[in-house]
Amino acid sequence: MDRLEVPRELAEAQVRYNGDAGREFVAALPARAAEFLERWRLRRAGPVMHGVTALVLPVERADGSGAVLKLVSLDEECVGEPVALRAWDGDGCVRLLEHDPQTGTLLLERLDAGRDLAELARRDARQAVRVVGELLARLTAVPAPAGLRGLGEMAAGMLADVPGALGRLVDERDRRLLRDCAAAVAEVAGEPGDRLLHWDLHYGNVLAGGREPWLAIDPKPLAGDPGFDLLPAIVNNFRPQDVRWRFDLLTEAAGLDRERARAWTLGRVLQNCLWDVEDGEERLDEEQLAVVDVLLAPPRLRG
């Protein structure tokens, strides 16, 4: 078998975000791939795929079935992936076949990487949002296993960071909306929830499957309230005029309390804004501000 060539984009991303640790991860990938191909009796069966934190190899197992080998750079967000996948056991998500705890390497059920939910969204945006909502209903029906990062601690950290962030923002509207988001989170922070959240359920993380039409992949799991999981599907292919109906459809499909879901969605906006400020931004992202404007506006009366 030819030695694995690590994609340049993955190597550059790892160095940019992780420095020397990223270089070490990239340098070790060819040997790690060879190790697990042999250990799990796999044969490469397609071109290399990758994101920012992982390299994925389509493979064939000894029994002839298809799978994917996922070689990951472990961090706080992805370390819980095998825990979540075991808890869900393929119900609404990709199935975990093998896992190596030492390296985080995963062997996963093979889905159709060429068909994600964005394809459906181009034809029928409402149906795509409904698919996400129905998947969230199934995924968040599962209690979070012990040991996962929790939304309560995350929310407390965000609220503690707000005063410093306010001092770095240059626009009064930005400061006001950041305070509004923080106030909404403060109202629900004492009841952060105990459901198993995916955290990153956007269109690209929902693939066509063989045993089901659509299945979730690549969770960054945490324990918390399902309302914290709505924002990725609200801002996919973003248009301000879509925020209200997407929020309404997601909360309906997932069976959520609207007020709690609104507060935790504002919490997700708060998280994104605080990250931007931490990265040196002095103005908040207009997309995030548009979500806040819609969710804080009083509902329209139907006449």
N, C-alpha and C positions, 0 to 999 in steps of 0.2 A: 504493500500500500504506500502511495506517495505521502511524504511528510505534509502535515497540515500547514496551509498558508493562512496566517491570521489576517483578516481584512484590515486594511490600513485605517479605515474609519474607526474601527473598534480600538485599535492600538492608540490612535490619536486621542480619542475620548478618554481612555483610561489614564493616559499621561496627563491630560488636561485636568481631570477631576481628582485623580488619586496620586499623582506624582510618582515617586519611586515604587510605592506599592502597586500602582497600575502597571509600571514597567515589569515588575516581577511577575504579576499575573499574566501578562501577555507572553512573556518569555517562557512561562511554564505550560502554556496551553497545548503546544504540540505533544509534549510528553504526557500530559494529563489525558488528552484525547486518546492517545495510543493505549494508555493504561486501562481506561474504562471500556474501550472497544474490545480489548482482550478479556478483561475481567467479566464483562456481562455478555460475552460472545455475540458481538454486534458486527455488522458490516455496513460501511458507509453507503448511502443510497440516494444521494442528491447533493446539491450545492450548499455551501456553508451559508448560514443566516446569522444575524447578530443584532443586538441592540446596543445600549451603552454599557451594560453591566454583565452581559452574557454572550456566549457564542453557542449556536445551536446547530447540531448536525443531524439531518435526516438519516435514519439507520434502519436496518432490517435485523430482527431478532433471529435466534437460532431456529425458531419454529416458522419463520417466514413472515411473521406479522410486522407491520410498520410501527416505528416509534421515533422519538427524537431524543438525542443526547444533549442535555443542557449543562454547559460548563460555566459556572457563575463566579463573579467577584463578590464575595460575601460582604454585606453591609447590614445596617440595622433594619432596612426595609425588606430585604429579600430573605433574611435568615429564617423568617417564619413561614416561607412558602411551603415547604414540605409538611409542616404542621397543619396548615390550613387545608392543603390538598388531601391529606389523610382524613381530616375531619369531614370534609365534603364527600369524599369517596366517589367522585365522578358525578355527583348530583348537581348538574348545572355547570360543571367545570371539567377541565381536562383531568384525566385519571393519572395518578402517580403509580409508576411501575417499579422503580428502584430508587434508592437514595443512599448517598454516601455522606454521613454526618461530618466527617473530617474536612472534606473539601467543598461540601454543598452540592456536589454533582447530582443531577437528576436524570432519570430516564422516564419519559412521559409518553402517553398515548399520542399518536400522530393524528393531528387534525389537518385541515386544508389551509396551509399558510398563505395560499394565494387568494383566499376569499375571507375577508373580514367584514364586520358589520357596516363599514363605510360603503360597501357595494350596495347593500340594501338601502342605506340612508340616501343614496343618490336617486333611487327610484321612489322611495316612500319613507320620508323622514319620520313621520309619526309611528310607523310600524317599527322602525329601528329603535326609537326611544322606548316603545312599549316592550320590545325584546329585552332591553337593558333593565327596565323596571321589573319584569317578570323573573329575570335571572337574579336580580337583587333580592326579590322576595324569597327565593329558594335558598340563596347563599346565606342571607342574614337570619334565616330561620334556625340556624345552627348556633348553639352557644359557643363562645370563644373558648378554646382550650387554655388551660393554665399556662402562664409564662409568656404570653404575647404582650407586646407593648400595648398600653391602654390609652384610650381617648381622654380619660380623666387627667392623667399626668400631662398629656399633650396640651389639653386645654389650659391647665394651670400655667404651664410654661408660656403659652401664647399670651395669656393675660398679663403675665409678669413682664413680657417684652414690649407691650403696647406703649407705655410711657416713653421709653427710649426711642421707639419708632416715630412717635408723634413729633418728637423734637427734631427729627431729621427730614421730615416732609416740609416742602416749601409752599404748598397750596392749602388754603383753609378748607376747601371742599374735600380734599383728600383726607385731611385730619378729621373732619366731621364724620365722613363715612367710615373711617377706621374706628373711631369711637363708637359709632352705631353698631358696627359688627361686634366689637368687644362687649358692648352692653347686651347684645343678644346672646352671646356665648355665656356671659356671666349668669344669665337667668337659668341656663340649663346645665351649667358645669357641674353642679352637685349631683346630677343624675346622668352620668356619661354613657350608660348602657353596657351590656355585656354580650352583644351579638358578635359573630365572626364577620368582620368587614373585609371586603376585597381591597378597597382604598383607591384603585386605579382602573375602574371599569369604564374605559372609553372604547370607542368603536374598534380601534386597532387591537384591543385585548379581548375581543369576542370573535372567535373563528368558527367557520362552518365545520360541522363534525359529521362522522359517519353514523353514529348511534342516535344523535340528536341534531336538529337543524343548526343550533348555535350553542357554543360552549365557551365559558370564560377561561382565560389563561393569565399567567403572570401576576398573581396577587401579590400585594405588599401588605400583608394582613395586620390587623390590629383588633382589639376588643373595644366595642363601643356602640353608639347609636346608629342605626341604618341611615339616618338623615345625613350623616357625614359622607356618605358614598354617592350622593346625587350629582355633585358639581361636574365631574368629567363628562357626563352625558348631557348636561345643560349647555356646556360650552363647545362641544364638538361641532365643527362647521358653524362657528358662532354667528348669530344674528340677534341683535337686541330684541327684536319683535318675537323671537321664539322662546325667550326665557320663561314667560308666564305659562304658556301651554306645555312646555317641556316639564317644568316643575309640577304642574297639575297632573300630567299624565304619569310621571314617575311616582309621585306619592300615591296616586290611585292604584297603579299596577303593583306597587310594592306593599300596599296596605298600611301606609304610614300616617301618623298624626301630623297634620299639616303644619301646625305651629312649631312643634318640636323639629320637624324636618326643615322648616324655614330657618330656625335659629342655628341648627347645625350646618346648614348650607352656608349661611353667613360665616360660620366658624371656619369652614373650608376656604372661603374667600379671604378671611383674616389670615389664615396660615400662608396662603400664596402671597399676600401683600407683605407680610412680615419677612418672608424669604426674599422678596424683591428689595426691600429696604436693607436687609442684611447684606445683599449683594451690591449695595451702593446706590440704588435708585432713590431719587428725591421726589419723584412723582409716581403715583399709583397707576397701574395698567388700566386703560379705559375699558377693556373687556370685563375686568373684575368689577369696576365701578358701575358698569351698566347692570350687572347682575344685582348688585346692592340696591340700585335705584328701583329696579322692578320689584324685588322682594320686600322692600320697605314701603312701597307705594300701597295705598289702600285698595282693596279689590274693587273692580268696577261693578256697578249695579246693573243688573240685567233688566232691560225694559221691554 
